Amino acid sequence: MKYFWNKKQELLIEAARRFANTRIKPVRAELDEQDKCSVSLIKEMGKLDFCRIFIPEEYGGLNFGVTELCLVQEEFSRVCGGVSCAYSVNALGAHPIVKWGTAEQKKKYLPKIASGEYLTAFALTEAEAGSDASAIKTQAVPEKNGYRLNGTKIFITNGSIADVYVVLATINPKKGIRGITAFILEKGMEGFHFGEKENKMGIRATHTCDLIMDDVFVPSENMLGGKGKGFFIAMDNFDHSRAGVGAQALGIAQGAFDEALNYSTKRVQFGQPIISQQGIKFMIADMATQIEAARSLIYNAAATVDSGEKRVSKCVAMAKYFASDVAVKVTLDAIQIMGGYGYMKDYPVEKMLRDAKITQIYEGTNQIQRIVVAQEVIRELSK
């Protein structure tokens, strides 16, 4: 289908596809097998200006929007969902600073994020605060000129490889979500430690670990957005990132479809390529249609966010959960088409299935996304 991208967007797609095929594809199996995040590969993305996409022009960025970030994520994810995730988390960590940061914070961090010198992470999840983001237990106790943070964040992508972290903590547990506040932490702060690297099922080309804050002093100027704004910053951040998770899932699905389609034209059974068999044709048709439906939802959601529309939760939730469900379905079907070969690590589709599964879980499980959509539908009905 045609999406009528402009010239800049077409050039961006070409650049991302070229980088994915020439730099990511040759090492994806090794990174997956070794459970290794290639920091040098992400830094190389920075040198090629991919990290400038989500940064305003006045801070060294390209001033593009969610749409362009999704275009890059889709192309990277067609080759490796893990590398794409490690890249895109920099946008997740940068957006709160872009939107909510003071002039001094923006000047200090954004140029180095744009150049790829600084990698970022966003830290919300805790043992008892995942889908229920309001249940944060990490505390920020005020003292002279700053706050002392104590607590542990779990499953943080870019873990110990990041340089800058946006961390959510409560300054007043009695106030519930209105006590949650965002802070900017930097690697090397005294008392700021990292847990063991998680051994994950998929997206193994990312670094995931706990963040441990043991009496970490954070100066007042590192508070982000003001007291009690942390929960709202997090929800706004997810509204901007969920289309990107959908694009990651879309890319994985497209990559698996491409592999299965190519295989079906070469695998001969009963004297003819298996793509000539009606059962395979029906699977190919369903996969292609589901992918295009996901693509339409994602780029509509991205365009809606970029338009400045205030209420975007429904469209980004739809895009995220539909695309991630499609990714799991399509990768499973790709393995089925390829039979025993699809189950082997010699082919990338088994990795794609493992990478696809997490897109149904992080940045809001698909069950939570369905609740968001239903609540918005009910709200619209009551108008």
C-alpha positions, 0 to 999 in steps of 0.5 A, spaced: 500 500 500 502 507 498 503 511 504 505 517 500 511 519 504 515 525 502 522 526 500 525 527 506 521 521 509 523 516 503 530 518 504 530 516 511 527 510 510 532 508 505 538 510 510 535 506 515 534 500 511 541 500 508 544 501 515 539 495 518 542 490 512 549 492 512 550 493 519 545 490 523 544 484 519 551 481 519 551 481 527 544 479 529 545 472 530 551 473 534 548 478 538 542 474 540 546 468 541 551 471 546 546 475 549 550 482 548 548 489 546 552 492 542 553 499 544 558 501 539 552 499 534 548 504 537 553 509 537 554 508 530 547 510 529 548 517 533 554 518 528 549 517 522 544 522 525 539 517 527 539 519 534 537 526 532 530 524 529 527 525 536 531 531 538 529 539 537 533 543 532 535 548 537 539 542 540 542 539 535 536 535 532 532 534 526 526 536 529 522 530 526 516 527 529 513 520 532 512 518 524 519 518 522 522 515 529 517 509 527 519 509 520 526 508 522 524 503 528 520 499 522 526 498 518 531 496 524 526 491 527 525 488 520 532 485 521 533 485 529 527 487 534 533 487 539 537 492 536 531 496 534 529 496 542 536 499 544 536 504 539 529 507 540 529 507 548 533 513 547 527 516 545 523 514 551 528 517 555 529 523 551 522 525 550 520 527 558 526 532 557 524 535 551 517 536 553 518 537 560 525 539 561 528 546 563 532 550 559 538 548 563 536 541 563 535 541 555 542 545 554 545 540 558 543 533 556 539 534 549 545 535 544 549 529 547 543 525 546 542 528 539 549 526 537 549 519 540 554 521 546 549 520 551 545 513 551 538 514 555 533 510 559 526 511 562 525 508 569 518 506 572 517 499 573 518 496 580 516 489 583 509 492 585 509 497 580 508 495 572 501 495 569 499 499 576 504 505 575 501 509 581 504 503 586 511 506 585 515 505 592 522 508 590 522 514 595 525 521 594 526 524 601 527 532 601 533 535 604 537 541 603 538 543 595 536 536 593 533 529 594 535 522 597 533 517 592 532 510 595 529 504 591 529 499 586 527 499 578 526 493 575 527 490 567 530 497 565 532 497 558 539 500 556 540 498 564 547 500 565 549 502 558 545 508 559 548 515 561 542 519 563 536 516 566 529 519 567 527 516 574 520 516 577 519 516 585 514 519 590 516 525 594 509 523 598 506 516 598 500 519 601 498 523 595 498 517 591 499 519 583 500 526 585 506 525 589 510 521 584 515 526 581 521 525 575 528 526 576 534 526 572 540 521 574 546 520 571 551 514 571 556 515 576 552 518 582 554 516 589 549 510 591 547 509 584 548 501 582 546 496 577 543 489 578 545 483 574 544 483 566 537 479 565 537 473 561 531 474 556 527 470 552 528 475 546 530 482 544 537 479 547 541 484 543 538 489 549 541 490 556 536 489 561 537 490 569 535 493 575 537 500 577 538 500 585 538 507 588 542 507 595 541 513 598 543 517 592 543 525 592 539 528 586 540 536 586 534 540 586 535 542 579 535 535 576 527 535 578 524 534 571 517 537 570 516 540 578 513 536 584 508 531 583 508 531 575 512 524 574 505 520 573 503 525 568 510 525 565 510 517 564 503 517 561 505 522 556 511 519 555 507 512 553 502 516 549 508 518 545 512 511 545 506 506 544 506 507 536 513 506 536 512 499 540 507 498 534 512 500 529 517 495 532 512 489 532 510 491 525 518 491 523 519 484 526 512 481 523 514 484 516 521 481 517 518 474 518 513 475 512 519 476 508 523 470 510 517 465 509 515 468 503 522 467 500 522 460 503 515 458 500 517 460 493 523 455 493 521 450 497 519 444 493 514 439 495 509 434 491 513 437 485 512 444 486 513 450 490 509 450 496 507 457 495 502 454 489 498 450 495 492 453 497 493 452 504 500 456 504 496 462 499 491 463 504 496 463 510 500 468 506 494 472 504 492 473 511 499 475 514 500 480 508 493 483 510 494 483 518 501 487 517 498 492 512 492 493 517 497 494 523 501 499 519 495 503 517 493 503 525 501 505 527 502 511 522 495 514 523 497 514 530 503 517 529 500 522 525 495 524 530 501 524 535 505 529 531 499 533 529 498 535 537 492 532 538 491 532 546 487 525 546 491 520 543 491 514 548 486 510 544 489 510 537 496 509 540 493 503 544 490 500 538 496 501 534 500 498 540 496 492 541 494 490 534 501 490 531 504 486 537 498 481 537 499 481 529 507 480 530 506 474 534 501 471 530 505 472 523 512 470 526 508 463 528 505 462 521 512 464 518 515 458 522 509 454 520 510 455 513 518 454 514 516 447 518 522 444 521 527 449 518 523 455 521 524 452 528 532 452 527 536 457 529 539 457 522 534 461 520 532 468 523 524 467 524 525 463 531 528 469 533 523 474 531 518 470 534 522 471 541 523 478 539 515 479 538 513 476 544 515 482 549 512 487 544 505 484 547 508 486 554 512 492 555 510 499 555 503 497 557 501 490 557 496 488 551 490 487 556 492 494 559 491 497 552 484 494 551 482 497 558 485 504 555 481 503 548 474 501 552 475 507 557 476 512 551 470 509 547 465 509 553 468 516 555 466 518 547 459 515 548 458 519 554 459 526 551 
